[in-house]
Amino acid sequence: MLPFPAHSAAVRGRCGDSMEVFLRVENNVIVAARFLPHGCLHTTACGSALTSLIVGATLEQAGDVGPKQVEAVLGGLPVEHRHCAALAVTALRAVLINHYQERRSPWKKLYPPPDGPG
């Protein structure tokens, strides 16, 4: 896990595997990325490939990363495990969405949502 990440997001795939991605962003560039997989070795490999693709990339470049690029870093995946690359990319897109939402309303991060009606 990334100490003091600025942004994170977790997603679950249709196969039951899940992945959480953590990013640290400085001046619109991803300076650190980590992932926490829960699933098969292919999911772990795809998380590793994803982070190697995005560290040093701008947020816009990272947003253009797709499952085929993740597969290419790994030299391909068996057909029955291609969804693992899609899971990694889905987690990346979720954390990028969180980043942009927090940038629009940074004050919301300071105030936790209420537990229910007062």
Buried (B, 14 or more C-beta within 10 A) or exposed (E): EBEEBBBBBBBBBEBEBBBBBBBBBEEEBBEBBBBBBBBBEBBBBBBBBBBEBBBEBBBEBBBEBBBEBBBBBBEEBEEEBBBBBBBBBBBBBBBBEBBEEBEEEEEEEEEEEEEEEE
